[in-house]
Amino acid sequence: MHDEHIYIKTDGSLDDGMEIVTHPMSLEYHKDFCWEDIMHHAVRLGYRSHQTSTCGLHVHVNRDSLGEYREEQDEVISRILYFVEHHWNEILKFSRRSEYAMNRWS
């Protein structure tokens, strides 16, 4: 049952809305999770995730999933940071946030 794996909380970056938060689960578990059912239910309830004044997507990644050793994890983190900096304009467009909002909340 999905209510054992997720919970709802408020989010300071949203003017009016909520955030769906998961308890820790692997990428494979997320792939098989009932996200489609949850999203269809949210739409039926009138929730929107775009074309609103505020919206967000948070992705949390456990450091341990980036490698077995600290050096390996740090290298992956460095590559992620490089990717974000190198593709900042595309990420800004994808996020549908203003640069001010990205600097404030991201």
CYANA upper distance limits for C-alpha pairs under 8 A (distance plus 0.5 A):
  1 MET  CA      5 HIS  CA      8.14
  2 HIS  CA      6 ILE  CA      6.86
  2 HIS  CA     34 CYS  CA      7.81
  3 ASP  CA      7 TYR  CA      7.31
  5 HIS  CA     22 THR  CA      6.22
  5 HIS  CA     23 HIS  CA      5.95
  6 ILE  CA     20 ILE  CA      7.15
  6 ILE  CA     21 VAL  CA      5.93
  6 ILE  CA     22 THR  CA      4.75
  6 ILE  CA     23 HIS  CA      6.48
  7 TYR  CA     20 ILE  CA      6.42
  7 TYR  CA     21 VAL  CA      5.84
  7 TYR  CA     22 THR  CA      6.96
  8 ILE  CA     18 MET  CA      7.03
  8 ILE  CA     19 GLU  CA      6.14
  8 ILE  CA     20 ILE  CA      5.30
  8 ILE  CA     21 VAL  CA      6.56
  9 LYS  CA     18 MET  CA      6.25
  9 LYS  CA     19 GLU  CA      5.83
  9 LYS  CA     20 ILE  CA      7.20
  9 LYS  CA     21 VAL  CA      7.81
 10 THR  CA     17 GLY  CA      7.43
 10 THR  CA     18 MET  CA      5.34
 10 THR  CA     19 GLU  CA      6.40
 11 ASP  CA     17 GLY  CA      7.92
 11 ASP  CA     18 MET  CA      6.59
 11 ASP  CA     19 GLU  CA      6.57
 13 SER  CA     54 THR  CA      7.93
 13 SER  CA     55 CYS  CA      8.42
 13 SER  CA     56 GLY  CA      8.33
 13 SER  CA    105 TRP  CA      7.04
 14 LEU  CA     18 MET  CA      8.03
 14 LEU  CA     54 THR  CA      5.83
 14 LEU  CA     55 CYS  CA      6.74
 14 LEU  CA     56 GLY  CA      8.18
 15 ASP  CA     53 SER  CA      8.06
 15 ASP  CA     54 THR  CA      6.79
 16 ASP  CA     54 THR  CA      8.16
 17 GLY  CA     55 CYS  CA      8.47
 25 MET  CA     29 TYR  CA      6.54
 25 MET  CA     30 HIS  CA      7.23
 26 SER  CA     30 HIS  CA      6.80
 27 LEU  CA     31 LYS  CA      6.69
 28 GLU  CA     32 ASP  CA      7.03
 29 TYR  CA     33 PHE  CA      6.42
 34 CYS  CA     38 ILE  CA      6.91
 35 TRP  CA     39 MET  CA      6.55
 36 GLU  CA     40 HIS  CA      6.62
 37 ASP  CA     41 HIS  CA      6.63
 38 ILE  CA     42 ALA  CA      6.71
 39 MET  CA     43 VAL  CA      6.76
 40 HIS  CA     44 ARG  CA      6.78
 41 HIS  CA     45 LEU  CA      6.82
 42 ALA  CA     46 GLY  CA      6.96
 42 ALA  CA     47 TYR  CA      5.87
 42 ALA  CA     48 ARG  CA      8.29
 43 VAL  CA     47 TYR  CA      5.71
 43 VAL  CA     48 ARG  CA      7.12
 48 ARG  CA     52 THR  CA      7.64
 49 SER  CA     55 CYS  CA      6.45
 49 SER  CA     56 GLY  CA      8.23
 50 HIS  CA     55 CYS  CA      7.08
 56 GLY  CA     95 SER  CA      8.43
 61 VAL  CA     65 SER  CA      7.71
 62 ASN  CA     66 LEU  CA      7.90
 63 ARG  CA     67 GLY  CA      8.06
 63 ARG  CA     73 GLN  CA      7.14
 64 ASP  CA     68 GLU  CA      7.00
 64 ASP  CA     73 GLN  CA      7.90
 66 LEU  CA     72 GLU  CA      7.78
 66 LEU  CA     73 GLN  CA      5.51
 66 LEU  CA     76 VAL  CA      6.85
 66 LEU  CA     77 ILE  CA      8.37
 67 GLY  CA     72 GLU  CA      5.88
 67 GLY  CA     73 GLN  CA      5.48
 67 GLY  CA     76 VAL  CA      8.38
 68 GLU  CA     72 GLU  CA      7.31
 68 GLU  CA     73 GLN  CA      7.75
 69 TYR  CA     73 GLN  CA      6.77
 70 ARG  CA     74 ASP  CA      6.56
 71 GLU  CA     75 GLU  CA      6.73
 72 GLU  CA     76 VAL  CA      6.94
 73 GLN  CA     77 ILE  CA      6.70
 74 ASP  CA     78 SER  CA      6.60
 75 GLU  CA     79 ARG  CA      6.84
 76 VAL  CA     80 ILE  CA      6.77
 77 ILE  CA     81 LEU  CA      6.69
 78 SER  CA     82 TYR  CA      6.62
 79 ARG  CA     83 PHE  CA      6.59
 80 ILE  CA     84 VAL  CA      6.75
 81 LEU  CA     85 GLU  CA      6.68
 82 TYR  CA     86 HIS  CA      6.37
 83 PHE  CA     87 HIS  CA      6.43
 84 VAL  CA     88 TRP  CA      5.98
 84 VAL  CA     91 ILE  CA      7.73
 87 HIS  CA     91 ILE  CA      6.66
 88 TRP  CA     92 LEU  CA      6.49
 89 ASN  CA     93 LYS  CA      6.74
 90 GLU  CA     94 PHE  CA      6.56
 91 ILE  CA     95 SER  CA      6.46
 92 LEU  CA     96 ARG  CA      6.98
 92 LEU  CA     97 ARG  CA      6.86
 92 LEU  CA     98 SER  CA      7.80
 92 LEU  CA     99 GLU  CA      7.48
 92 LEU  CA    102 MET  CA      7.91
 93 LYS  CA     97 ARG  CA      7.68
 97 ARG  CA    101 ALA  CA      6.35
 97 ARG  CA    102 MET  CA      6.66
 98 SER  CA    102 MET  CA      6.74
 99 GLU  CA    103 ASN  CA      6.61
100 TYR  CA    104 ARG  CA      6.62
101 ALA  CA    105 TRP  CA      6.38
101 ALA  CA    106 SER  CA      8.18
102 MET  CA    106 SER  CA      5.54
